[in-house]
Amino acid sequence: MLKAHHITKSYGQLSVLKGVDISVNRGEIVSILGSSGAGKSSLLHILGTLDRADTGTISINGQSVEKLKGKELAAFRNKHIGFVFQFHHLLPEFSALENVCIPGWIAGRKRKEVEEQAAALLEKMGLGNRKEHKPQELSGGEQQRVAVARALINQPVIVFADEPTGNLDSKNAKELHDLFVSLRNEFQQTFLIVTHNEELAAMSDRSLFMKDGLILEP
């Protein structure tokens, strides 16, 4: 599903990624662990096409993404990639249902079809009775589940999650871990997760460790 070879990235004189190789299979949950400053989030943003590497190649579902630019890259990202961040980035003026629908509407899909799918996703997240609530009317755990539903609305081939439980208490973090496993088991959804949470990493199929801009050999 994902293959990346010799990914390097520097910001000025600071070398953040020093030749990272990584592969993730379809339907696999892979966690990346490491101390702050190891390069985990930088790697995730590059693999998710939110940033560009200085050197290296990235293939997602057979597509060489480093060759895509502009609108073509944005369309590929919208259709094939889902994102879940530590800060959920829900739009406060929209309901939970509308927040989930937004990527589908951006993709130009039929409004009714997107709304029906969004409602079904929220139901699966245990939020069927909260879909008309605004983000400020939802708990932190509920907001993060809305963000997960939004990440899934276009049925992406892979979901990138950057510290998804970083702002959640232990109960909500455990529920989110269980949700990722459930989605993988039911839909063969692929996840690449950057986390400090060792419990989440333990529930993954594999854990990778980063240090000083490199993934350490297991």
C-alpha positions as CSV (number, residue, x, y, z in Angstrom):
1,M,0.0,0.0,0.0
2,L,2.8,2.4,0.9
3,K,6.5,2.3,-0.1
4,A,9.0,5.0,0.5
5,H,12.7,4.9,-0.2
6,H,15.6,7.1,1.0
7,I,13.4,10.0,2.2
8,T,15.5,13.0,3.2
9,K,14.4,16.4,4.5
10,S,16.4,19.4,5.8
11,Y,15.2,22.7,7.1
12,G,18.1,25.1,6.5
13,Q,21.1,23.5,8.2
14,L,19.0,21.1,10.2
15,S,18.8,17.6,8.8
16,V,15.5,16.1,10.0
17,L,15.2,12.9,7.9
18,K,18.4,11.2,6.8
19,G,17.3,8.5,4.3
20,V,14.2,6.8,5.6
21,D,12.9,3.5,4.0
22,I,9.4,2.3,5.0
23,S,6.7,0.0,3.6
24,V,3.2,-0.7,4.9
25,N,1.0,-3.5,3.6
26,R,-2.8,-3.2,2.8
27,G,-4.9,-3.7,6.0
28,E,-1.9,-3.2,8.3
29,I,-1.8,-0.9,11.4
30,V,1.8,0.4,11.8
31,S,2.9,2.7,14.6
32,I,6.0,4.9,14.6
33,L,7.4,5.6,18.0
34,G,10.3,7.8,19.1
35,S,11.3,10.8,21.2
36,S,10.3,14.4,20.3
37,G,12.5,15.6,17.5
38,A,13.2,12.2,16.0
39,G,11.5,13.2,12.7
40,K,8.2,11.2,13.1
41,S,5.7,14.0,12.3
42,S,7.9,15.3,9.5
43,L,8.0,11.8,7.9
44,L,4.2,11.4,8.3
45,H,3.6,14.8,6.6
46,I,5.8,13.9,3.7
47,L,4.3,10.4,3.3
48,G,0.9,12.0,3.4
49,T,1.9,14.5,0.6
50,L,1.4,17.5,3.0
51,D,5.1,18.3,2.6
52,R,7.8,17.4,0.0
53,A,11.0,15.4,0.6
54,D,14.3,16.8,-0.6
55,T,15.1,13.4,-2.0
56,G,13.5,9.9,-2.2
57,T,10.5,8.2,-3.8
58,I,7.0,7.5,-2.4
59,S,4.4,5.1,-3.8
60,I,0.8,4.9,-2.5
61,N,-1.4,2.2,-3.9
62,G,1.0,1.9,-6.9
63,Q,1.0,5.7,-7.6
64,S,4.3,7.6,-7.5
65,V,3.2,10.6,-5.6
66,E,6.3,12.7,-5.8
67,K,5.5,13.2,-9.5
68,L,2.1,14.8,-8.8
69,K,1.8,18.5,-8.4
70,G,-0.9,21.2,-7.8
71,K,-4.5,20.2,-8.4
72,E,-3.5,16.7,-9.5
73,L,-1.8,16.1,-6.1
74,A,-4.7,17.7,-4.2
75,A,-7.2,15.5,-6.0
76,F,-5.1,12.4,-5.2
77,R,-4.8,13.3,-1.6
78,N,-8.5,14.0,-1.3
79,K,-9.5,10.7,-2.8
80,H,-6.9,8.3,-1.5
81,I,-5.6,9.6,1.8
82,G,-7.3,10.2,5.2
83,F,-5.8,12.3,8.0
84,V,-6.4,12.3,11.8
85,F,-4.4,14.8,13.8
86,Q,-3.9,15.5,17.5
87,F,-6.0,18.6,17.2
88,H,-9.1,17.6,15.3
89,H,-9.4,20.7,13.2
90,L,-13.2,20.6,13.0
91,L,-14.9,23.7,11.6
92,P,-16.8,25.2,14.5
93,E,-19.7,26.7,12.5
94,F,-20.6,23.3,11.0
95,S,-22.4,20.3,12.5
96,A,-20.7,17.0,13.1
97,L,-22.4,15.7,10.0
98,E,-21.3,18.6,7.8
99,N,-17.7,18.4,9.1
100,V,-17.6,14.7,8.0
101,C,-19.2,15.6,4.6
102,I,-16.7,18.3,3.6
103,P,-14.1,16.1,1.9
104,G,-16.8,14.3,0.0
105,W,-18.3,17.6,-1.2
106,I,-14.8,18.8,-2.2
107,A,-14.4,15.7,-4.2
108,G,-17.6,16.6,-6.2
109,R,-19.6,13.7,-5.1
110,K,-23.4,13.8,-4.9
111,R,-24.6,15.7,-1.8
112,K,-27.2,13.2,-0.7
113,E,-24.9,10.2,-1.2
114,V,-22.2,11.9,0.9
115,E,-24.7,12.8,3.7
116,E,-26.0,9.3,3.9
117,Q,-22.5,7.9,4.1
118,A,-21.5,10.5,6.7
119,A,-24.5,9.6,8.8
120,A,-23.7,5.9,8.6
121,L,-20.1,6.6,9.7
122,L,-21.2,8.6,12.6
123,E,-23.6,5.9,13.6
124,K,-20.7,3.4,13.5
125,M,-18.7,5.8,15.7
126,G,-21.5,5.8,18.3
127,L,-22.5,9.4,17.4
128,G,-25.7,8.7,15.5
129,N,-27.6,10.9,18.0
130,R,-25.0,13.7,17.9
131,K,-24.7,14.4,14.2
132,E,-26.4,17.8,14.3
133,H,-24.3,19.0,17.2
134,K,-21.6,21.6,16.7
135,P,-18.0,20.7,17.7
136,Q,-18.2,22.8,20.9
137,E,-21.2,20.7,22.0
138,L,-19.2,17.5,21.8
139,S,-16.6,16.0,24.2
140,G,-13.0,15.7,23.2
141,G,-13.4,12.0,22.5
142,E,-16.5,12.7,20.4
143,Q,-14.7,15.4,18.4
144,Q,-11.9,13.0,17.6
145,R,-14.3,10.3,16.4
146,V,-15.9,12.9,14.1
147,A,-12.4,13.6,12.8
148,V,-11.9,9.9,12.1
149,A,-15.3,9.7,10.3
150,R,-14.2,12.7,8.2
151,A,-10.9,10.9,7.4
152,L,-12.9,7.9,6.1
153,I,-15.6,9.6,4.1
154,N,-13.9,9.2,0.7
155,Q,-12.9,5.6,1.5
156,P,-9.1,6.3,1.5
157,V,-6.6,3.6,0.8
158,I,-4.6,4.7,3.8
159,V,-5.1,6.9,6.9
160,F,-2.2,8.8,8.5
161,A,-2.7,9.6,12.2
162,D,-0.4,12.1,14.0
163,E,-0.6,11.7,17.8
164,P,-4.4,10.9,17.5
165,T,-4.8,10.3,21.2
166,G,-2.5,13.1,22.4
167,N,-5.4,15.2,23.7
168,L,-7.6,12.4,25.0
169,D,-7.9,10.9,28.5
170,S,-7.1,7.2,28.9
171,K,-10.7,6.0,28.4
172,N,-11.2,7.9,25.2
173,A,-7.7,6.9,24.0
174,K,-8.5,3.2,24.5
175,E,-11.8,3.6,22.6
176,L,-10.0,5.3,19.7
177,H,-7.4,2.4,19.7
178,D,-10.3,-0.1,19.6
179,L,-12.0,1.8,16.8
180,F,-8.8,1.7,14.6
181,V,-8.6,-2.1,15.1
182,S,-12.3,-2.5,14.3
183,L,-12.0,-0.4,11.1
184,R,-9.0,-2.5,10.0
185,N,-10.8,-5.8,10.7
186,E,-14.1,-4.7,9.0
187,F,-12.8,-2.7,6.0
188,Q,-9.2,-3.7,5.7
189,Q,-8.3,-0.1,6.4
190,T,-4.6,0.7,6.4
191,F,-3.2,3.0,9.2
192,L,0.2,4.6,9.8
193,I,0.2,6.2,13.2
194,V,2.7,8.5,14.9
195,T,2.3,8.1,18.6
196,H,3.9,8.3,22.1
197,N,1.2,6.0,23.4
198,E,2.8,2.6,24.0
199,E,-0.7,1.0,24.5
200,L,-1.7,2.1,21.0
201,A,1.6,0.9,19.6
202,A,1.0,-2.5,21.3
203,M,-2.3,-2.9,19.5
204,S,-0.7,-2.3,16.1
205,D,0.5,-5.0,13.8
206,R,4.1,-3.5,13.9
207,S,5.9,-0.8,15.7
208,L,8.8,1.1,14.2
209,F,11.2,3.2,16.2
210,M,12.7,6.5,14.9
211,K,15.8,8.1,16.2
212,D,17.8,11.1,14.8
213,G,15.9,11.0,11.5
214,L,16.2,7.3,10.8
215,I,14.0,4.3,11.4
216,L,16.0,1.8,13.6
217,E,16.3,-1.8,12.4
218,P,14.1,-4.1,14.5
